[in-house]
Amino acid sequence: MNEQSVLEMRGIYKSFPGVKALQNVDFTLCEGEIHALMGENGAGKSTLIKVLTGVYSKDEGHIYLKGHEGEIAIHSPQDAQRLGISTVYQEITLCPNLTVAENMFIGRGEGNIQNWKKMYKDADAILESLGIPARASQQLSSCSIAVQQMVAIARAVDMDCKVLILDEPTSSLDEQEVAKLFGLMRDLKKKGVGIIFVTHFLDQVYEVCDKITVLRDGRLVGEYEIADLPRVMLVSKMLGKDMDDLSDIKGEAGSYTPETGTPPVLEAKGLQSDAGIKPFDFYIRKGEVNGFTGLLGSGRSECVRAIFGADNVIAGSVKRDGKPLKISKPIDAMKAGIAYLPEDRKLDGIVGDLSVRDNIILAYQVLKGFFHPFSKAEANAFADEYIKLLDIKTASADTPIRSLSGGNQQKVILARWLLTHPAYLILDEPTRGIDVGTKVDIQKLVLKLSSEGMAVTFISSETDEMLRTCSRLVVMRDRRVVGELTGDDLTQSKIMSTIAGGDNA
């Protein structure tokens, strides 16, 4: 091992059925270093962390830890903890009904009645040494989320921690709470703790980290000193795109020109939900395809969920065709002619035990009301029409949707919304996890619908898809809108520089 290294992972491989999650990945962490682990969804970050913490066993490779001769074996999270590798997850895994001290020492032989006085004294000493604004005797539930995160870190650090993994620790914190957490991280860095920081917030990475390791598609892209990797280059490496323009399929569809003076189909002002996005303005016109773009976690999905009423809206106003519209829940949006294909088709889209037919007619039946069911003939006619229109590969309309491929499941959900004849269609990651041919089919369908006058918002992690389909892009970073691109600015390089922060990149 390198003299300064506290942890080295070499040639790590991990596969699951049909998926090579990690392929020959190296990772090095030094003492007293805050090291960002970066990559888009599916890059391999979580798998690498789970290999390191014993949740998964590696297929190949070696792990070395300072103070141990030769490579170490980690078969369980308990093994990792005994070796001094601690993890604090995004979701706090403490007991809110217990005191701060009890949470810090639970499961460590310090909780019997004779040792309570010592436990509280020791806990107060640890809290004071780390500058955590909490008392040992305080019930954890009375602490802010940020302080609860710090208590989780204090528990981890006090267990002879050499390596501290922080997995999205700032996702539910406000700016002041983030600043407090960063202060604690810097204090731990001075004490020699090596910190692996997993986050999607670029600004935070450049504020607190010393190095960055980037993964993409299960492979190591590289390890970089923070000063040597401008933000725009980090975005480029995460996305795997050079600054080139990509092929365009827009010419294959006609264009729709709305009448002069026609108000937007939908317009939002200062919209904000309890999902953490900053207030944003938005509009879309008849026949337009626009999109929200940004890295994973930037707030793309939260924006459209606010528009559709899927998240609780706490501020802002919406107009439909120039007239005020109140959307407090999805049925309000549906009645106003708005349709939404969600990001996670398995969780929020398909009803696995229902047939293809029943999944297709579901949204239309909700609008009509369950006390006015379709006749079997009507339901069959609707299903047959859209199975043919979207070329859905299924043995019959009676086939359970769970038995279809991912691409065909996605087409069924799309059929569900098209059957409601919406004026405005929101598609969140409609092509994720499906084959290339089906991706192109969906992109062409989006352009066809827009040429017929439908307004469409298209969201994809693949920026080349966005460039092929959208005429206007709203750029997100760290849950706020940071720019809007149209015309000649619709290029990979402009998207990356806007995400990275323009002149500050």
C-alpha positions, 0 to 999 in steps of 0.5 A, a space after each residue: 500500500 501507498 504510505 498515505 493510503 488508508 484504503 486501496 481497492 484493486 481490480 474489483 469485479 462484481 456481476 449480477 445475472 445479465 449485468 456487469 456492475 463493476 469491471 476492473 475498478 480501482 479506488 484509493 482513499 488517503 488519510 485525512 482526505 475527503 474523496 468524492 465518488 461520482 457517476 450517473 445512475 447505474 455507474 457502479 457507485 452503490 455496488 462499489 460501496 456495498 462491496 467495501 461494506 460487506 453487503 455484496 461479496 466481490 467476484 474478483 479483486 483485492 482490498 487493502 486497509 492500513 494497519 493490516 498485512 496483506 489483503 483483507 476479507 469483508 464478508 458482512 457489514 459487521 466485518 467492515 465495522 470491526 475493521 473501522 469502515 463505517 457508513 452513514 446512509 441518506 436515510 437515517 438508521 437511528 431510533 428517534 424514540 431513544 436519547 442521543 447517547 443511547 443511539 450512539 452506544 446501542 448494541 455496543 455493550 454500554 447500555 446496561 443500567 450500571 453504565 448509564 452515567 458513564 454512557 451519557 458522560 462519554 457521549 457528551 464528550 464525543 459530541 463536544 469534541 466534534 462540535 455537534 450541537 446536541 446533548 447526550 440526554 436529548 431525545 433524538 427526535 427533538 433534533 433537526 435532521 442535520 443534527 441526527 446525521 451528525 449523531 450518526 456520524 459521531 456513532 460511526 467515528 467513535 467506533 475506531 473509524 478509519 474510513 467514513 462513507 457518507 452516502 447522499 448525506 445532504 439530500 434532505 438538508 438546507 444550506 445552513 445544515 449543509 454548512 454545519 455538516 461540512 464543518 464536521 467533515 473538515 474536523 474529521 479530516 483534520 483528525 486523519 479520517 478518510 471520508 468517501 463522499 457520495 453525492 449528486 451536488 456538484 457545488 458541494 463536491 467543489 466546496 468540500 472535496 480534495 479528490 474525485 473518482 468517476 465511474 461510468 457503466 461499471 468502469 473506472 473513468 479516472 481519479 482526479 485532484 479537485 483542482 485539475 478537473 473543471 466542472 464542465 469536464 467532470 460533467 463530460 466524464 460522468 455522461 461519457 460525451 465529448 463536446 460534439 453534436 449528435 445525429 438529429 431525427 427532428 427532420 423526420 417529423 413535421 412541425 406544428 405552428 400555434 396561432 399567434 397570440 395563443 397562450 401557453 398550454 400550461 404556465 407555472 410561476 414560482 412553483 415549489 413542492 415539499 420535495 426540495 426543489 427551489 421555486 421555478 417558472 415554466 411554460 409550454 406551448 401547443 406543438 412544442 417538445 421541451 425538456 428538463 435536463 441535468 444530472 441525476 438528482 438535479 431536480 428534473 423529476 421533482 419539477 414535473 411531479 410538482 406540475 402534475 400534482 404528484 408531490 405536495 405543492 407549497 407555493 406558486 401558481 399554474 395557468 392552463 390556456 391562460 386561465 388559473 388552474 389549481 392542481 393539488 392532486 394528480 386527478 386535477 391534472 388529469 381532468 385538465 388534460 395533463 398526462 404523466 408517464 413516471 420515471 419508475 415504471 415498475 413502482 409508479 407505472 404498471 400494475 403487474 397482476 393486471 392484463 395489458 388491456 386493463 393497464 391500458 384503460 386504467 387512466 381513462 377509467 379513472 377519468 370516467 369514474 369506476 361507477 361507469 365501467 367500460 363494456 368488454 367490447 369497448 375495453 377490447 377495442 381500446 386495447 387492440 387500437 393501441 397495441 397496433 398503434 404502438 406495435 406492442 409485442 404481446 400474446 394477447 390483450 389478456 396477457 399479464 403486463 408483468 410478463 412483457 419486456 421492459 420496452 413493451 411495458 413502457 409502451 403500454 403505459 404510454 398507451 394508457 395516457 394517449 387513450 386519455 387524449 391529453 393536451 399536454 404529455 409529460 414523459 419522465 425517462 420513457 426510454 430507460 432500460 429499453 432496447 435501441 429500436 424501441 427508444 427510436 420508436 418512442 422518440 419518433 412518436 413524441 415528434 409525431 404527437 407534437 406535429 399534431 399539436 400536442 405539447 410534450 415535456 421529455 426527460 432523459 438522462 441521455 442528453 443525445 435523446 434530449 437534443 434529438 427531440 426537444 426544441 427547448 431545454 430547461 437546465 437544472 442543477 442542485 434542485 434549481 433552474 440554472 438556464 434555458 437553451 434554445 436554437 444554436 445553444 442546443 449542443 452537448 457542450 452548452 448543456 454541460 457548461 450550463 450544468 457545470 455553472 457557466 463561467 464558474 466551470 
